[in-house]
Amino acid sequence: MIGTSLCKWAISYFAVAIVWLLLAEVLVVAGFGFPNHDFGGPDTLVIVHMVSIGWLSTVLCGALFQFVPVLAARPLYAERWTLPALALLTLGLTILLAGFLTLGGHFNGSPRLLPVGASLLIAGFALVVANLGMTLWSARPLPGPARASSQPGWAASASRRHSAACSLWCCPEPLSARNGRTCWYRAFRSTPLPGLVDG
């Protein structure tokens, strides 16, 4: 929305996520983790958590810090929380990975590394969720785009519109002329999709 300030720390989330992804790729290329090691072993868990938390979750948080203010047409509830949340996520993941490396015998650390890292990750994600939730809560009543996607029947309504449009495209003859048969073979024809019917 015009006039909505975007989060200045979102790019930092994207940069940190790329670093985690590149580190995971370097480790996989170097032969660390699966398939050279056990699928459920600590080495593989390092790679899995680098990709799932370090890359995917961090990118998702950064994207949400960009999209939620636009969707709600107001700035983040507390933009000052975004950098501490990123620090908690990064530190928590680093400590968690050190715990997995300790389990694998690559690092001489305390067995308390895993719960400490997990606690920091939970705190970081809680800060992200609280910031986004309070942003949406303070924007009540939500503007058009946010209200439409948060209503309970929105997904079912969109599904019905999609089904009706596909039905018209796949089988343009009226339902009464079909005699109960479906025309699935027409779904793959190369003609462009005509205008969608809102219903």
C-alpha positions in Angstrom: 0.0 0.0 0.0 1.2 3.5 -0.7 2.5 5.2 2.4 3.2 2.0 4.3 6.8 1.8 5.5 8.6 -1.4 4.9 10.8 -3.2 7.4 14.4 -2.1 7.1 15.7 -5.3 8.5 14.0 -7.7 6.1 17.0 -7.6 3.7 19.1 -8.8 6.7 16.9 -11.8 7.1 17.3 -12.6 3.4 21.1 -12.2 3.6 21.4 -14.4 6.6 19.2 -17.0 4.9 21.4 -17.1 1.9 24.5 -17.5 4.1 22.9 -20.5 5.8 21.9 -22.1 2.5 25.4 -21.7 1.0 27.0 -23.2 4.2 24.6 -26.2 3.9 25.5 -26.6 0.2 29.2 -26.5 0.9 28.9 -29.1 3.6 26.8 -31.4 1.4 29.3 -31.0 -1.4 32.1 -31.8 1.0 30.4 -35.1 1.9 29.0 -34.1 5.3 25.7 -35.6 6.3 23.4 -37.7 4.2 24.0 -39.7 1.9 27.6 -40.3 3.2 26.3 -40.6 6.8 23.2 -42.1 8.5 19.9 -40.4 7.6 19.0 -39.9 11.2 22.5 -39.1 12.4 23.7 -35.9 13.9 25.6 -34.9 10.8 22.5 -35.1 8.7 20.5 -33.2 11.3 23.0 -30.3 11.0 22.3 -30.1 7.3 18.5 -30.4 7.8 18.4 -27.7 10.4 20.6 -25.4 8.3 18.2 -25.7 5.4 14.9 -25.8 7.3 15.5 -23.2 10.0 18.5 -21.3 8.7 17.3 -20.9 5.1 13.6 -21.5 4.8 12.3 -20.2 8.1 14.5 -17.1 7.9 13.4 -16.3 4.4 9.8 -16.7 5.4 10.2 -14.4 8.4 11.8 -11.7 6.3 9.1 -12.0 3.7 6.4 -11.8 6.3 8.0 -8.6 7.7 7.7 -7.2 4.2 4.2 -8.5 3.3 2.2 -8.1 6.5 2.6 -4.3 6.8 1.5 -4.0 3.1 -1.4 -6.4 3.7 -2.5 -4.6 6.9 -1.8 -1.1 5.5 0.1 -0.1 8.6 3.7 -0.4 9.8 5.0 -3.2 12.0 3.9 -3.1 15.6 7.5 -3.0 16.8 10.1 -2.9 14.1 12.7 -2.7 16.8 11.9 -6.4 17.6 13.0 -7.6 14.2 16.7 -7.3 14.7 16.7 -9.0 18.2 14.5 -11.8 16.7 17.1 -12.3 13.9 19.9 -12.4 16.5 18.0 -14.9 18.6 17.3 -17.1 15.6 20.9 -17.0 14.4 22.4 -17.6 17.8 19.9 -20.3 18.7 20.5 -22.2 15.4 24.3 -21.9 15.8 24.1 -23.3 19.4 21.7 -26.0 18.2 24.1 -27.0 15.4 27.0 -27.1 17.9 24.9 -29.5 20.0 24.4 -31.8 17.0 28.2 -31.6 16.2 28.8 -32.5 19.9 26.5 -35.6 19.5 28.4 -36.5 16.3 31.8 -36.3 18.0 33.0 -33.3 15.9 32.9 -30.8 18.7 33.7 -31.1 22.4 30.8 -29.3 24.0 28.2 -29.6 26.7 25.1 -31.7 26.3 23.1 -28.6 27.3 23.8 -27.0 24.0 20.7 -28.6 22.4 18.1 -27.3 24.9 19.8 -23.9 25.1 19.8 -23.6 21.3 16.2 -24.8 21.1 15.1 -22.3 23.7 16.7 -19.4 21.9 15.0 -20.5 18.6 11.7 -20.6 20.3 12.2 -17.2 21.8 13.2 -15.8 18.4 10.2 -17.3 16.6 7.9 -16.1 19.5 9.2 -12.6 18.9 8.5 -12.8 15.2 4.9 -14.2 15.7 4.2 -11.6 18.4 5.3 -8.8 16.2 3.3 -10.0 13.2 0.3 -10.9 15.3 0.2 -7.5 17.0 0.6 -5.8 13.7 -2.5 -7.5 12.4 -4.4 -7.1 15.7 -3.7 -3.3 15.7 -5.0 -3.0 12.1 -8.5 -4.2 12.9 -10.8 -4.0 11.0 -8.5 -5.3 8.4 -8.4 -3.6 5.0 -9.8 -5.4 1.9 -6.9 -7.8 0.9 -6.2 -8.9 4.5 -9.8 -9.2 5.4 -10.6 -11.4 2.3 -7.7 -13.8 3.1 -8.5 -14.1 6.8 -12.2 -14.9 6.6 -13.1 -18.6 7.4 -14.8 -19.3 4.1 -12.3 -17.6 1.9 -10.4 -20.8 0.9 -13.6 -22.7 0.2 -15.0 -19.8 -1.8 -11.8 -19.6 -3.9 -11.9 -23.3 -4.4 -15.5 -23.2 -5.7 -14.6 -20.3 -8.1 -11.6 -22.3 -9.3 -13.7 -25.4 -9.9 -16.4 -23.5 -11.7 -13.8 -21.8 -14.0 -12.0 -25.1 -14.7 -15.3 -26.8 -15.4 -16.3 -24.2 -17.9 -12.9 -24.3 -19.6 -12.7 -28.1 -19.7 -16.2 -28.8 -20.7 -17.9 -25.8 -22.2 -21.2 -27.6 -22.9 -23.9 -27.2 -20.3 -24.2 -29.7 -17.4 -27.4 -31.0 -18.7 -25.7 -32.0 -22.0 -23.0 -33.9 -20.2 -25.3 -36.6 -18.8 -23.1 -37.0 -15.7 -19.8 -37.6 -17.6 -16.7 -35.5 -16.9 -14.4 -34.2 -19.6 -11.0 -34.5 -17.9 -9.2 -35.1 -21.2 -9.9 -31.5 -22.3 -7.9 -30.1 -19.3 -4.7 -30.6 -21.1 -5.6 -28.9 -24.4 -3.4 -26.1 -25.6 -6.1 -23.4 -25.9 -5.7 -20.4 -23.6 -7.9 -20.2 -20.5 -10.9 -17.9 -21.2 -11.9 -15.3 -18.6 -12.7 -16.7 -15.1 -16.2 -16.6 -13.9 -16.7 -15.2 -10.4 -19.3 -17.3 -8.7 
